[in-house]
């Protein structure tokens, strides 16, 4: 390990501890200014990470991403591409996003490969090309990217797709589920629920949804709530049904919101103002069940301020 690597590693270690994080910020800045491209990107991420020990400044973040990217850092190139793709820090520019994602992906950065696959599959800034999308998704899967596992599984599990392969989709979803990727529990559960490539199995589906709900998957909250409401794979339990449906609703899951609104409308006609209203009583309790951060998309501090692990 050379002196630059030592300085970078030491800075990250300091950032992990609340008592030394400000010292870590200084150390990371020094490493970035001394030319460590990884430190440049990581330092930039601090300025675009709610809760980081610096004043938030997305424009400052982008300048450090760009500096890192121009020196050839694959992670920096990804974040420049992501900035252009999302259009939150700089004006949205899919052509520029494609350029930087490609540079990063060609170096083997897994999440950049996933984003390239996404762009080609949906035709975002490039002619739609399913074959090229699948190629990039597969490269990303080879580097154990859970986002790509699910994306490729979605292609193979789509009955309208000429590439349909339920067994392969199930394998991909299961790999992501084994890595504790929340949405994968929903995907595997739905294959069991719908009987995609296998006989329907509501009990197994409910188990998948329950495990996903423990990881705060809003999709799993919804499906588990519906199964309790319908009594499929579990004993019918209206109270638990509304508990999970309300959790999905709180997370912004539209299907849960619409279903609850429909039930609420019916309830008002029958039990308005009574004390025997299970929906009303459950809703009053629900906010105390779990607490959620306001922005789940923000990078977590435990991940050293990065959205994605280096693959």
Residue pairs with C-beta under 8 A, 6 or more apart in sequence:
1 9
4 31
4 34
4 35
4 36
5 36
7 27
7 30
7 31
7 34
7 36
7 39
8 28
8 31
8 36
8 38
8 39
8 42
10 27
11 24
11 27
11 28
11 30
11 31
11 39
11 42
12 24
12 28
12 42
12 304
13 24
14 20
14 21
14 23
14 24
14 27
15 21
15 24
15 25
15 28
15 301
15 304
15 305
16 24
16 302
16 304
17 24
21 53
22 53
25 46
25 53
25 54
28 39
28 42
28 43
28 46
29 43
31 39
31 43
32 39
32 40
32 42
32 43
32 64
35 71
37 68
37 71
37 72
37 73
37 76
38 68
38 73
38 75
40 64
40 65
40 67
40 68
40 71
40 73
40 76
41 64
41 65
41 68
41 69
41 73
41 75
41 76
41 79
42 304
42 305
42 306
43 64
44 60
44 61
44 62
44 63
44 64
44 65
44 68
44 76
44 79
45 52
45 61
45 79
45 299
45 305
45 306
46 52
46 53
46 54
46 61
46 305
47 54
47 55
47 56
47 57
47 58
47 60
47 61
47 64
48 56
48 57
48 58
48 61
48 62
48 89
49 56
49 298
49 299
49 301
49 305
50 56
50 295
50 298
51 298
51 301
52 301
52 305
58 88
58 89
59 89
61 89
62 80
62 83
62 89
62 90
64 76
65 76
65 79
65 80
65 83
66 76
66 80
67 76
68 75
68 76
68 77
68 79
69 76
69 77
69 79
69 80
69 100
69 103
74 103
74 104
74 107
74 108
74 109
74 112
75 104
75 109
75 306
75 310
77 100
77 101
77 103
77 104
77 107
77 109
77 112
78 100
78 101
78 104
78 109
78 111
78 112
78 115
78 308
80 96
80 100
81 96
81 97
81 98
81 99
81 100
81 101
81 103
81 104
81 112
81 115
82 97
82 115
83 89
83 90
84 90
84 92
84 93
84 94
84 96
84 97
84 100
85 92
85 94
85 97
85 101
85 115
85 119
85 124
86 92
87 93
94 119
94 124
94 125
94 126
95 125
97 115
97 119
97 125
98 116
98 119
98 125
98 126
101 112
101 115
101 116
101 119
102 112
102 116
104 112
105 112
105 113
105 115
105 116
105 136
105 139
108 139
108 143
108 311
109 310
109 311
110 140
110 143
110 144
110 145
110 148
110 308
110 311
111 140
111 145
111 147
111 307
111 308
111 311
113 136
113 137
113 139
113 140
113 143
113 145
113 148
114 136
114 137
114 140
114 145
114 147
114 148
114 151
116 136
117 132
117 133
117 134
117 135
117 136
117 137
117 140
117 148
117 151
117 152
118 124
118 133
118 151
119 125
119 126
119 133
120 126
120 128
120 129
120 130
120 132
120 133
120 136
121 128
121 129
121 130
121 133
121 134
121 137
121 151
121 155
122 128
123 129
130 155
130 163
133 155
134 152
134 155
134 163
137 148
137 151
137 152
137 155
138 148
138 152
140 147
140 148
141 148
141 149
141 152
141 172
143 311
144 179
144 311
145 311
146 175
146 176
146 179
146 181
146 184
147 181
149 172
149 173
149 175
149 176
149 181
149 184
150 172
150 173
150 176
150 181
150 183
150 184
150 187
152 169
152 172
153 168
153 169
153 170
153 172
153 173
153 176
153 187
154 169
154 187
155 161
155 163
155 169
156 163
156 164
156 165
156 166
156 168
156 169
156 172
157 164
157 166
157 169
157 170
157 173
157 187
157 191
157 196
158 164
166 191
166 196
166 197
166 198
167 197
169 191
169 196
169 197
170 188
170 191
170 196
170 197
170 198
173 184
173 187
173 188
173 191
174 184
174 188
176 183
176 184
176 187
177 184
177 185
177 187
177 188
177 208
180 215
182 212
182 215
182 216
182 217
182 220
183 212
183 217
183 219
184 212
185 208
185 209
185 211
185 212
185 215
185 217
185 220
186 208
186 209
186 212
186 217
186 219
186 220
186 223
188 208
189 204
189 205
189 206
189 207
189 208
189 209
189 212
189 220
189 223
190 196
190 205
190 223
191 197
191 198
192 198
192 200
192 201
192 202
192 204
192 205
192 208
193 200
193 201
193 202
193 205
193 223
193 233
194 200
195 201
201 233
202 227
202 232
202 233
202 234
203 233
203 234
204 233
205 223
205 227
205 233
206 224
206 227
206 232
206 233
206 234
208 220
209 220
209 223
209 224
209 227
210 220
210 224
211 220
212 219
212 220
213 220
213 221
213 224
213 244
213 247
216 251
216 290
216 292
218 247
218 248
218 251
218 252
218 253
218 256
219 248
219 253
221 244
221 245
221 247
221 248
221 251
221 253
221 256
222 244
222 245
222 248
222 253
222 255
222 256
224 244
225 240
225 241
225 242
225 243
225 244
225 245
225 246
225 247
225 248
225 256
226 232
226 241
226 245
226 259
227 233
227 234
228 234
228 236
228 237
228 238
228 240
228 241
228 244
229 236
229 238
229 241
229 242
229 245
230 236
238 278
239 278
239 282
242 260
242 278
242 279
242 282
242 283
242 286
243 282
243 285
243 286
243 289
245 256
245 259
245 260
246 256
246 260
246 282
246 283
246 286
247 286
247 289
247 290
248 255
248 256
249 256
249 257
249 260
250 286
250 287
250 292
251 292
260 279
263 279
264 279
267 277
267 279
267 280
271 277
299 305
299 306
299 307
303 309
